[in-house]
Amino acid sequence: MRNPRLLAEKLRVKKSTAEQNLMRQSAELSAKSHGSVMRASRDAAQRGLSEAVLSAQFEFECRVAGAERLAYPSVVAGGENATVLHYMHNDATLADGSLLLMDAGASLHGYSSDITRTWPLSGRFSAAQRDLYAAVLDVNLRVISACQADGTTSLNSLHRLSVQYTFENLVSLGVLKRDDPQAFARCQRWYPHAIGHWLGLDVHDTPSVSSSAPLEPGMVVTVEPGLYFGAEDSDAPSWCRGIGIRIEDDVLITAAAGEVLSCGVPKEPGAVEELMHRELV
């Protein structure tokens, strides 16, 4: 007898038109809430408030907008905390001048969103922050462009691309040397997770569906490259240490190109800085 859960997940991984619309709404709601937190964070850092304040604000914004609950416990990680992949304390004092990484999403009518943005609490990226941020953003954009229902592209193949792009960007920045025999291993240590996962009723949806399955129209995936340099990592250049960055979007696979459902919150550096300097109302 075939396992009914496996049959259900095979059906769930491809969303109907109605489900796609619900996932758009969930992502739009979460993106708007991310933007509200982003705008408020500069003042919060200047006042010496904690990560908990921003975590609470995100949930408040989501619930006011109609979300039933959060899709998963939020990660709100300032400064060195952003280098911890599954940081959950969300209680450290915000430090003006550091980056903040927020991985948070809402559940709306049962459908999850999963968005990560990283931004400077000062409202302006430093030179080092901007260089590393641009490296991660480049991978994010190039992998999203590769989200094609062409019969061969899969989450696994997208991950391989993301590692290649990350490696090349780190070489270009001088963080890695191409002829160093340890370079690729260091790249994988600084980018230690998969490029993404299935998204739907659960945040890590349909786990029985292989990451090697070809992408098909109606599937929704996350694209979430990152870089994480520990504060005490002697293998990393000093200017990188203590910096953690991830940029995550929710992408609907279509017959043409990937549709970014989470586009309602900015990720281009200039747009992030502009949003943070808008007056709060």
PASEBA-1860 file (N, C-alpha, C; in nm, 3 decimals):
! residues 281
1> MRNPRLLA> 0.085/-0.120/0.000/0.000/0.000/0.000/0.088/0.124/0.000 ~ 0.058/0.218/-0.087/0.138/0.340/-0.099/0.111/0.434/0.018 ~ 0.215/0.502/0.061/0.204/0.594/0.173/0.120/0.716/0.132 ~ 0.006/0.741/0.198/-0.080/0.853/0.157/-0.012/0.989/0.176 ~ 0.078/0.999/0.275/0.148/1.127/0.296/0.235/1.160/0.176 ~ 0.304/1.060/0.122/0.389/1.084/0.006/0.307/1.124/-0.115 ~ 0.191/1.061/-0.132/0.103/1.099/-0.242/0.052/1.242/-0.226 ~ 0.017/1.279/-0.102/-0.033/1.414/-0.077/0.075/1.518/-0.103
9> EKLRVKKS> 0.198/1.489/-0.061/0.306/1.586/-0.081/0.341/1.602/-0.229 ~ 0.329/1.495/-0.304/0.353/1.505/-0.448/0.251/1.599/-0.512 ~ 0.128/1.598/-0.462/0.026/1.689/-0.512/0.047/1.831/-0.458 ~ 0.087/1.840/-0.331/0.101/1.971/-0.266/0.212/2.056/-0.324 ~ 0.316/1.993/-0.377/0.433/2.070/-0.420/0.400/2.162/-0.537 ~ 0.297/2.128/-0.617/0.253/2.215/-0.726/0.124/2.284/-0.684 ~ 0.129/2.416/-0.679/0.016/2.493/-0.628/-0.084/2.525/-0.738 ~ -0.210/2.516/-0.702/-0.317/2.558/-0.794/-0.315/2.709/-0.807
17> TAEQNLMR> -0.393/2.760/-0.901/-0.402/2.906/-0.918/-0.450/2.973/-0.790 ~ -0.547/2.913/-0.723/-0.597/2.970/-0.597/-0.488/2.970/-0.490 ~ -0.413/2.862/-0.482/-0.304/2.856/-0.385/-0.196/2.959/-0.417 ~ -0.165/2.975/-0.543/-0.065/3.075/-0.582/-0.107/3.215/-0.538 ~ -0.234/3.246/-0.553/-0.284/3.377/-0.510/-0.272/3.394/-0.359 ~ -0.300/3.289/-0.283/-0.286/3.296/-0.139/-0.139/3.315/-0.099 ~ -0.049/3.252/-0.171/0.093/3.266/-0.139/0.144/3.405/-0.176 ~ 0.089/3.462/-0.283/0.122/3.602/-0.314/0.080/3.693/-0.199
25> QSAELSAK> -0.041/3.672/-0.150/-0.092/3.755/-0.040/-0.007/3.739/0.086 ~ 0.031/3.616/0.117/0.113/3.590/0.234/0.248/3.659/0.222 ~ 0.309/3.649/0.104/0.440/3.711/0.083/0.429/3.864/0.085 ~ 0.323/3.917/0.026/0.305/4.063/0.025/0.287/4.116/0.167 ~ 0.210/4.045/0.247/0.189/4.084/0.387/0.322/4.083/0.463 ~ 0.397/3.977/0.447/0.525/3.965/0.518/0.625/4.069/0.469 ~ 0.628/4.093/0.339/0.720/4.192/0.284/0.690/4.331/0.340 ~ 0.563/4.366/0.346/0.525/4.496/0.401/0.567/4.507/0.547
33> SHGSVMRA> 0.552/4.398/0.623/0.591/4.398/0.764/0.743/4.410/0.779 ~ 0.817/4.343/0.691/0.963/4.359/0.690/0.999/4.506/0.669 ~ 0.934/4.569/0.573/0.964/4.709/0.544/0.936/4.800/0.663 ~ 0.828/4.773/0.734/0.795/4.854/0.853/0.902/4.840/0.960 ~ 0.950/4.717/0.980/1.055/4.694/1.079/1.185/4.760/1.035 ~ 1.215/4.749/0.908/1.337/4.811/0.855/1.337/4.961/0.881 ~ 1.225/5.025/0.857/1.216/5.170/0.877/1.230/5.208/1.024 ~ 1.177/5.125/1.113/1.179/5.158/1.256/1.311/5.122/1.323
41> SRDAAQRG> 1.392/5.039/1.259/1.510/4.984/1.327/1.619/5.087/1.354 ~ 1.632/5.186/1.267/1.737/5.287/1.288/1.713/5.363/1.419 ~ 1.591/5.404/1.441/1.557/5.472/1.566/1.572/5.379/1.685 ~ 1.533/5.253/1.668/1.546/5.156/1.778/1.691/5.137/1.818 ~ 1.781/5.131/1.719/1.924/5.116/1.750/1.978/5.239/1.820 ~ 1.938/5.356/1.773/1.985/5.480/1.835/1.938/5.492/1.980 ~ 1.824/5.433/2.010/1.769/5.437/2.146/1.820/5.322/2.233 ~ 1.902/5.235/2.176/1.957/5.124/2.253/1.857/5.016/2.288
49> LSEAVLSA> 1.756/4.997/2.203/1.656/4.893/2.228/1.711/4.756/2.185 ~ 1.633/4.652/2.206/1.682/4.518/2.180/1.619/4.457/2.055 ~ 1.680/4.347/2.011/1.625/4.270/1.899/1.480/4.229/1.925 ~ 1.446/4.208/2.052/1.311/4.164/2.088/1.206/4.265/2.044 ~ 1.240/4.393/2.047/1.145/4.497/2.007/1.109/4.481/1.859 ~ 1.210/4.456/1.776/1.185/4.440/1.633/1.114/4.309/1.603 ~ 1.147/4.205/1.678/1.076/4.078/1.663/0.928/4.094/1.693 ~ 0.899/4.165/1.802/0.760/4.188/1.841/0.689/4.276/1.739
57> QFEFECRV> 0.759/4.375/1.685/0.696/4.462/1.586/0.658/4.384/1.461 ~ 0.747/4.294/1.418/0.715/4.216/1.299/0.587/4.135/1.319 ~ 0.578/4.066/1.432/0.458/3.986/1.457/0.334/4.075/1.466 ~ 0.347/4.190/1.531/0.235/4.283/1.542/0.188/4.327/1.403 ~ 0.282/4.368/1.318/0.246/4.414/1.184/0.176/4.304/1.105 ~ 0.227/4.181/1.117/0.167/4.069/1.044/0.024/4.043/1.091 ~ 0.006/4.041/1.222/-0.126/4.009/1.276/-0.228/4.119/1.245 ~ -0.186/4.243/1.254/-0.276/4.354/1.220/-0.320/4.343/1.074
65> AGAERLAY> -0.230/4.295/0.989/-0.260/4.282/0.846/-0.342/4.157/0.814 ~ -0.368/4.072/0.914/-0.456/3.959/0.892/-0.395/3.821/0.904 ~ -0.264/3.812/0.932/-0.202/3.680/0.946/-0.255/3.609/1.069 ~ -0.275/3.478/1.057/-0.320/3.400/1.172/-0.207/3.378/1.273 ~ -0.085/3.367/1.221/0.029/3.338/1.306/0.156/3.362/1.227 ~ 0.270/3.352/1.294/0.396/3.351/1.222/0.416/3.212/1.160 ~ 0.485/3.208/1.048/0.509/3.080/0.982/0.613/2.997/1.056 ~ 0.699/3.064/1.133/0.807/2.999/1.209/0.863/3.102/1.305
73> PSVVAGGE> 0.938/3.060/1.407/0.997/3.158/1.499/1.094/3.250/1.425 ~ 1.078/3.378/1.443/1.160/3.474/1.370/1.305/3.471/1.418 ~ 1.395/3.500/1.326/1.536/3.525/1.357/1.559/3.675/1.341 ~ 1.593/3.742/1.450/1.624/3.885/1.446/1.762/3.900/1.509 ~ 1.864/3.910/1.424/2.002/3.895/1.469/2.085/4.017/1.431 ~ 2.130/4.090/1.531/2.212/4.208/1.508/2.360/4.178/1.523 ~ 2.442/4.245/1.442/2.587/4.233/1.456/2.635/4.090/1.440 ~ 2.721/4.047/1.533/2.780/3.912/1.527/2.675/3.802/1.537
81> NATVLHYM> 2.560/3.832/1.595/2.455/3.730/1.606/2.409/3.681/1.468 ~ 2.425/3.765/1.367/2.383/3.728/1.232/2.471/3.619/1.173 ~ 2.586/3.591/1.235/2.672/3.484/1.185/2.629/3.348/1.238 ~ 2.531/3.346/1.329/2.477/3.221/1.384/2.353/3.183/1.302 ~ 2.359/3.070/1.231/2.255/3.037/1.133/2.115/3.036/1.193 ~ 2.098/2.968/1.305/1.965/2.955/1.363/1.958/3.029/1.496 ~ 2.007/3.151/1.495/2.001/3.235/1.614/1.856/3.256/1.655 ~ 1.824/3.231/1.781/1.685/3.237/1.825/1.665/3.323/1.949
89> HNDATLAD> 1.772/3.375/2.008/1.756/3.449/2.134/1.678/3.579/2.115 ~ 1.711/3.653/2.009/1.639/3.777/1.978/1.628/3.870/2.099 ~ 1.736/3.883/2.175/1.729/3.964/2.297/1.849/4.056/2.318 ~ 1.942/4.061/2.222/2.061/4.144/2.238/2.029/4.290/2.207 ~ 2.107/4.380/2.265/2.091/4.523/2.238/2.136/4.554/2.096 ~ 2.057/4.631/2.025/2.091/4.670/1.889/2.207/4.770/1.891 ~ 2.302/4.749/1.802/2.421/4.834/1.797/2.420/4.916/1.669 ~ 2.409/5.048/1.682/2.412/5.136/1.567/2.545/5.116/1.493
97> GSLLLMDA> 2.537/5.097/1.362/2.658/5.074/1.283/2.674/4.929/1.241 ~ 2.603/4.839/1.307/2.610/4.698/1.269/2.498/4.664/1.172 ~ 2.506/4.544/1.115/2.399/4.494/1.030/2.295/4.421/1.114 ~ 2.174/4.416/1.065/2.069/4.334/1.126/2.018/4.237/1.021 ~ 2.013/4.110/1.056/1.957/4.006/0.970/1.823/3.964/1.030 ~ 1.718/3.975/0.952/1.586/3.931/0.998/1.529/3.828/0.900 ~ 1.507/3.708/0.951/1.446/3.597/0.877/1.310/3.573/0.941 ~ 1.203/3.613/0.873/1.070/3.609/0.934/0.964/3.600/0.826
105> GASLHGYS> 0.855/3.532/0.861/0.746/3.519/0.766/0.615/3.490/0.838 ~ 0.507/3.515/0.769/0.373/3.497/0.826/0.304/3.379/0.760 ~ 0.201/3.332/0.828/0.111/3.232/0.771/-0.025/3.298/0.750 ~ -0.071/3.299/0.627/-0.199/3.360/0.592/-0.287/3.256/0.525 ~ -0.404/3.231/0.584/-0.494/3.127/0.533/-0.420/2.993/0.516 ~ -0.325/2.968/0.607/-0.254/2.842/0.607/-0.128/2.838/0.522 ~ -0.102/2.942/0.442/0.012/2.940/0.351/0.125/3.029/0.403 ~ 0.245/2.975/0.398/0.361/3.037/0.461/0.438/3.126/0.364
113> SDITRTWP> 0.498/3.229/0.419/0.600/3.307/0.349/0.728/3.296/0.431 ~ 0.840/3.320/0.365/0.971/3.300/0.428/1.068/3.399/0.364 ~ 1.095/3.509/0.432/1.173/3.618/0.375/1.287/3.655/0.469 ~ 1.404/3.679/0.412/1.516/3.730/0.490/1.570/3.856/0.423 ~ 1.594/3.956/0.504/1.663/4.076/0.460/1.771/4.110/0.562 ~ 1.876/4.173/0.514/1.986/4.219/0.599/2.010/4.365/0.567 ~ 2.020/4.447/0.671/2.035/4.590/0.646/2.118/4.657/0.756 ~ 2.171/4.777/0.727/2.255/4.848/0.825/2.167/4.928/0.922
121> LSGRFSAA> 2.187/4.905/1.049/2.105/4.976/1.149/2.132/5.126/1.149 ~ 2.245/5.168/1.096/2.275/5.311/1.086/2.198/5.377/0.973 ~ 2.145/5.296/0.882/2.079/5.352/0.764/2.170/5.362/0.644 ~ 2.300/5.337/0.662/2.396/5.341/0.552/2.492/5.224/0.565 ~ 2.516/5.154/0.454/2.613/5.046/0.454/2.754/5.103/0.462 ~ 2.839/5.043/0.544/2.981/5.075/0.538/3.038/5.013/0.410 ~ 3.162/5.049/0.375/3.223/4.995/0.254/3.232/4.843/0.260 ~ 3.277/4.790/0.374/3.291/4.644/0.389/3.155/4.576/0.383
129> QRDLYAAV> 3.058/4.632/0.453/2.923/4.574/0.452/2.866/4.574/0.310 ~ 2.885/4.684/0.239/2.830/4.694/0.104/2.894/4.593/0.009 ~ 3.025/4.574/0.020/3.093/4.480/-0.069/3.041/4.337/-0.048 ~ 3.032/4.295/0.077/2.984/4.159/0.104/2.835/4.146/0.070 ~ 2.758/4.251/0.100/2.616/4.249/0.067/2.596/4.235/-0.084 ~ 2.675/4.311/-0.161/2.663/4.304/-0.307/2.697/4.165/-0.359 ~ 2.793/4.098/-0.294/2.829/3.963/-0.335/2.714/3.867/-0.315 ~ 2.643/3.878/-0.202/2.529/3.791/-0.174/2.412/3.826/-0.265
137> LDVNLRVI> 2.387/3.955/-0.284/2.276/3.997/-0.370/2.296/3.948/-0.514 ~ 2.418/3.953/-0.561/2.448/3.906/-0.696/2.409/3.758/-0.711 ~ 2.441/3.677/-0.611/2.404/3.536/-0.615/2.252/3.521/-0.613 ~ 2.186/3.596/-0.526/2.041/3.591/-0.517/1.977/3.620/-0.653 ~ 2.020/3.727/-0.718/1.959/3.768/-0.845/1.989/3.668/-0.956 ~ 2.110/3.617/-0.960/2.148/3.524/-1.068/2.077/3.389/-1.051 ~ 2.061/3.345/-0.929/1.991/3.218/-0.908/1.842/3.233/-0.939 ~ 1.783/3.346/-0.899/1.642/3.368/-0.934/1.624/3.367/-1.086
145> SACQADGT> 1.718/3.427/-1.158/1.711/3.426/-1.305/1.719/3.285/-1.361 ~ 1.783/3.196/-1.285/1.799/3.057/-1.331/1.683/2.967/-1.291 ~ 1.583/3.021/-1.222/1.467/2.942/-1.179/1.375/2.918/-1.299 ~ 1.406/2.816/-1.375/1.335/2.787/-1.499/1.272/2.648/-1.495 ~ 1.152/2.638/-1.550/1.086/2.507/-1.564/1.127/2.449/-1.700 ~ 1.254/2.410/-1.709/1.307/2.364/-1.837/1.330/2.213/-1.841 ~ 1.284/2.143/-1.738/1.299/1.998/-1.735/1.428/1.950/-1.673 ~ 1.523/2.039/-1.651/1.652/1.998/-1.592/1.687/2.074/-1.465
153> TSLNSLHR> 1.640/2.197/-1.452/1.675/2.278/-1.335/1.603/2.225/-1.211 ~ 1.676/2.212/-1.102/1.623/2.163/-0.975/1.681/2.248/-0.863 ~ 1.630/2.228/-0.741/1.690/2.295/-0.627/1.837/2.257/-0.613 ~ 1.869/2.132/-0.640/2.009/2.090/-0.629/2.097/2.160/-0.732 ~ 2.049/2.172/-0.855/2.131/2.239/-0.956/2.142/2.389/-0.926 ~ 2.037/2.448/-0.872/2.045/2.588/-0.831/2.147/2.606/-0.719 ~ 2.152/2.509/-0.628/2.250/2.519/-0.520/2.392/2.514/-0.575 ~ 2.416/2.425/-0.669/2.550/2.417/-0.727/2.588/2.549/-0.793
161> LSVQYTFE> 2.493/2.611/-0.862/2.520/2.742/-0.920/2.553/2.845/-0.812 ~ 2.476/2.842/-0.703/2.496/2.943/-0.598/2.634/2.930/-0.534 ~ 2.682/2.807/-0.517/2.816/2.788/-0.463/2.921/2.840/-0.561 ~ 2.903/2.812/-0.688/2.996/2.861/-0.789/3.000/3.014/-0.790 ~ 2.881/3.077/-0.790/2.876/3.223/-0.793/2.937/3.283/-0.666 ~ 2.908/3.223/-0.551/2.963/3.273/-0.425/3.115/3.264/-0.426 ~ 3.167/3.152/-0.473/3.312/3.134/-0.481/3.375/3.242/-0.569 ~ 3.318/3.262/-0.687/3.373/3.362/-0.780/3.368/3.502/-0.719
169> NLVSLGVL> 3.261/3.535/-0.650/3.249/3.668/-0.590/3.349/3.688/-0.478 ~ 3.373/3.584/-0.399/3.471/3.595/-0.290/3.613/3.607/-0.345 ~ 3.640/3.541/-0.456/3.770/3.558/-0.522/3.785/3.701/-0.572 ~ 3.681/3.754/-0.634/3.685/3.891/-0.686/3.708/3.994/-0.576 ~ 3.654/3.967/-0.458/3.672/4.058/-0.345/3.807/4.041/-0.275 ~ 3.880/3.937/-0.311/4.006/3.911/-0.245/3.992/3.836/-0.114 ~ 3.871/3.791/-0.084/3.848/3.713/0.039/3.909/3.574/0.024 ~ 3.903/3.520/-0.098/3.963/3.390/-0.130/4.065/3.407/-0.242
177> KRDDPQAF> 4.163/3.318/-0.242/4.259/3.311/-0.352/4.231/3.183/-0.430 ~ 4.217/3.197/-0.561/4.176/3.084/-0.643/4.273/2.966/-0.634 ~ 4.403/2.997/-0.616/4.501/2.889/-0.613/4.523/2.830/-0.475 ~ 4.447/2.876/-0.376/4.456/2.821/-0.240/4.383/2.687/-0.237 ~ 4.450/2.577/-0.202/4.381/2.446/-0.201/4.267/2.439/-0.100 ~ 4.264/2.529/-0.003/4.157/2.531/0.096/4.044/2.628/0.060 ~ 4.056/2.695/-0.054/3.962/2.803/-0.086/3.819/2.753/-0.097 ~ 3.798/2.643/-0.167/3.660/2.596/-0.187/3.599/2.550/-0.056
185> ARCQRWYP> 3.678/2.483/0.027/3.628/2.439/0.157/3.590/2.558/0.244 ~ 3.669/2.665/0.237/3.636/2.785/0.314/3.508/2.850/0.262 ~ 3.492/2.850/0.130/3.369/2.904/0.073/3.248/2.829/0.126 ~ 3.257/2.697/0.131/3.145/2.617/0.180/3.124/2.637/0.330 ~ 3.228/2.669/0.403/3.213/2.696/0.547/3.145/2.830/0.569 ~ 3.173/2.926/0.485/3.113/3.059/0.500/2.973/3.066/0.436 ~ 2.944/2.969/0.351/2.809/2.956/0.293/2.767/2.810/0.315 ~ 2.719/2.778/0.437/2.708/2.639/0.478/2.571/2.573/0.457
193> HAIGHWLG> 2.477/2.641/0.396/2.342/2.584/0.384/2.299/2.577/0.239 ~ 2.188/2.511/0.216/2.134/2.496/0.081/2.079/2.630/0.031 ~ 2.065/2.640/-0.101/2.014/2.763/-0.160/1.867/2.785/-0.129 ~ 1.793/2.677/-0.102/1.651/2.698/-0.075/1.576/2.568/-0.050 ~ 1.445/2.579/-0.045/1.358/2.466/-0.013/1.219/2.493/-0.070 ~ 1.137/2.388/-0.071/0.998/2.404/-0.112/0.923/2.486/-0.007 ~ 0.822/2.560/-0.052/0.744/2.646/0.036/0.596/2.628/0.006 ~ 0.512/2.629/0.111/0.369/2.614/0.090/0.293/2.617/0.220
201> LDVHDTPS> 0.218/2.512/0.249/0.146/2.505/0.375/0.242/2.502/0.494 ~ 0.358/2.443/0.474/0.465/2.447/0.574/0.579/2.531/0.519 ~ 0.660/2.584/0.612/0.771/2.667/0.566/0.877/2.582/0.496 ~ 0.905/2.463/0.547/0.986/2.365/0.475/0.887/2.259/0.426 ~ 0.827/2.287/0.313/0.711/2.210/0.268/0.753/2.081/0.198 ~ 0.662/1.988/0.193/0.674/1.862/0.118/0.815/1.802/0.126 ~ 0.861/1.764/0.246/0.999/1.715/0.260/1.027/1.586/0.185 ~ 0.925/1.513/0.149/0.949/1.388/0.075/0.979/1.412/-0.072
209> VSSSAPLE> 0.953/1.533/-0.121/0.983/1.564/-0.262/1.130/1.598/-0.273 ~ 1.201/1.526/-0.356/1.346/1.540/-0.365/1.388/1.677/-0.418 ~ 1.500/1.724/-0.366/1.558/1.850/-0.416/1.614/1.834/-0.556 ~ 1.622/1.711/-0.604/1.668/1.687/-0.741/1.552/1.683/-0.841 ~ 1.428/1.700/-0.792/1.312/1.700/-0.881/1.316/1.823/-0.971 ~ 1.294/1.809/-1.100/1.292/1.926/-1.189/1.184/2.026/-1.148 ~ 1.217/2.153/-1.156/1.119/2.257/-1.124/1.009/2.256/-1.229 ~ 0.885/2.273/-1.180/0.768/2.276/-1.269/0.682/2.397/-1.234
217> PGMVVTVE> 0.607/2.449/-1.332/0.516/2.560/-1.303/0.423/2.527/-1.187 ~ 0.407/2.621/-1.096/0.321/2.601/-0.981/0.398/2.570/-0.854 ~ 0.524/2.530/-0.868/0.606/2.509/-0.748/0.652/2.644/-0.692 ~ 0.670/2.649/-0.561/0.724/2.770/-0.497/0.847/2.729/-0.417 ~ 0.956/2.802/-0.439/1.083/2.773/-0.372/1.136/2.900/-0.308 ~ 1.225/2.883/-0.212/1.300/2.997/-0.160/1.437/3.002/-0.228 ~ 1.490/3.122/-0.239/1.627/3.144/-0.288/1.696/3.228/-0.182 ~ 1.793/3.168/-0.110/1.847/3.234/0.008/1.998/3.216/0.026
225> PGLYFGAE> 2.077/3.275/-0.063/2.222/3.269/-0.043/2.263/3.351/0.079 ~ 2.379/3.320/0.131/2.428/3.394/0.247/2.577/3.380/0.265 ~ 2.633/3.464/0.351/2.772/3.457/0.393/2.778/3.487/0.542 ~ 2.860/3.410/0.615/2.865/3.423/0.760/3.010/3.407/0.805 ~ 3.068/3.517/0.853/3.207/3.517/0.896/3.212/3.536/1.048 ~ 3.254/3.432/1.118/3.263/3.441/1.262/3.359/3.550/1.307 ~ 3.331/3.609/1.421/3.414/3.719/1.471/3.557/3.675/1.500 ~ 3.575/3.548/1.530/3.708/3.496/1.565/3.765/3.408/1.454
233> DSDAPSWC> 3.712/3.417/1.335/3.755/3.330/1.226/3.885/3.384/1.165 ~ 3.995/3.321/1.198/4.126/3.368/1.152/4.147/3.341/1.003 ~ 4.065/3.255/0.942/4.077/3.229/0.798/4.015/3.342/0.715 ~ 3.931/3.423/0.777/3.864/3.533/0.705/3.945/3.661/0.719 ~ 3.949/3.743/0.616/4.011/3.875/0.631/3.947/3.951/0.746 ~ 4.024/4.034/0.813/3.974/4.103/0.932/3.851/4.188/0.901 ~ 3.843/4.243/0.779/3.732/4.333/0.747/3.599/4.258/0.730 ~ 3.607/4.124/0.716/3.486/4.043/0.702/3.433/3.992/0.835
241> RGIGIRIE> 3.517/3.984/0.934/3.482/3.912/1.056/3.366/3.977/1.131 ~ 3.278/3.893/1.181/3.162/3.941/1.256/3.046/3.984/1.170 ~ 3.054/3.959/1.039/2.947/3.999/0.947/2.872/3.875/0.899 ~ 2.740/3.880/0.910/2.653/3.775/0.857/2.547/3.837/0.769 ~ 2.527/3.782/0.650/2.432/3.839/0.553/2.356/3.725/0.486 ~ 2.225/3.738/0.478/2.144/3.647/0.397/2.034/3.730/0.330 ~ 2.004/3.696/0.207/1.896/3.760/0.132/1.808/3.649/0.076 ~ 1.684/3.644/0.122/1.596/3.533/0.087/1.466/3.583/0.025
249> DDVLITAA> 1.431/3.523/-0.088/1.307/3.555/-0.156/1.226/3.428/-0.180 ~ 1.095/3.448/-0.195/1.002/3.340/-0.229/0.972/3.351/-0.378 ~ 0.993/3.242/-0.451/0.985/3.246/-0.598/0.886/3.142/-0.648 ~ 0.787/3.188/-0.723/0.691/3.100/-0.788/0.744/3.062/-0.926 ~ 0.753/2.934/-0.952/0.798/2.887/-1.083/0.682/2.896/-1.181 ~ 0.707/2.958/-1.295/0.605/2.971/-1.400/0.661/2.913/-1.529 ~ 0.578/2.910/-1.632/0.623/2.858/-1.761/0.727/2.950/-1.824 ~ 0.729/3.075/-1.783/0.824/3.171/-1.842/0.946/3.187/-1.751
257> AGEVLSCG> 0.931/3.264/-1.645/1.043/3.291/-1.553/0.991/3.288/-1.411 ~ 1.082/3.286/-1.316/1.042/3.286/-1.176/0.977/3.418/-1.137 ~ 0.866/3.410/-1.066/0.797/3.530/-1.016/0.835/3.548/-0.869 ~ 0.897/3.661/-0.837/0.941/3.687/-0.700/0.821/3.739/-0.621 ~ 0.771/3.655/-0.532/0.653/3.691/-0.453/0.687/3.791/-0.343 ~ 0.812/3.796/-0.303/0.854/3.879/-0.189/0.916/4.011/-0.233 ~ 0.882/4.056/-0.353/0.945/4.177/-0.408/0.899/4.305/-0.340 ~ 0.803/4.296/-0.249/0.750/4.415/-0.184/0.842/4.477/-0.080
265> VPKEPGAV> 0.953/4.412/-0.047/1.050/4.471/0.045/1.182/4.482/-0.030 ~ 1.247/4.599/-0.026/1.365/4.621/-0.110/1.485/4.537/-0.067 ~ 1.575/4.516/-0.164/1.701/4.448/-0.134/1.819/4.515/-0.204 ~ 1.795/4.598/-0.303/1.905/4.675/-0.362/1.956/4.773/-0.257 ~ 2.088/4.786/-0.241/2.142/4.869/-0.131/2.086/5.011/-0.127 ~ 2.080/5.077/-0.242/2.028/5.213/-0.244/1.883/5.221/-0.201 ~ 1.803/5.124/-0.243/1.661/5.123/-0.206/1.644/5.095/-0.058 ~ 1.729/5.007/-0.003/1.725/4.980/0.141/1.756/5.107/0.219
273> EELMHREL> 1.861/5.177/0.179/1.899/5.300/0.250/1.791/5.407/0.237 ~ 1.732/5.416/0.119/1.626/5.515/0.100/1.507/5.486/0.189 ~ 1.467/5.360/0.199/1.353/5.323/0.284/1.382/5.357/0.430 ~ 1.504/5.333/0.473/1.537/5.355/0.613/1.541/5.502/0.651 ~ 1.552/5.588/0.552/1.557/5.731/0.582/1.424/5.801/0.558 ~ 1.321/5.724/0.525/1.188/5.785/0.517/1.139/5.816/0.658 ~ 1.067/5.923/0.671/1.015/5.961/0.802/0.908/5.861/0.845 ~ 0.912/5.824/0.973/0.810/5.736/1.028/0.681/5.814/1.045
281> V> 0.569/5.748/1.016/0.438/5.814/1.033/0.355/5.736/1.132
END
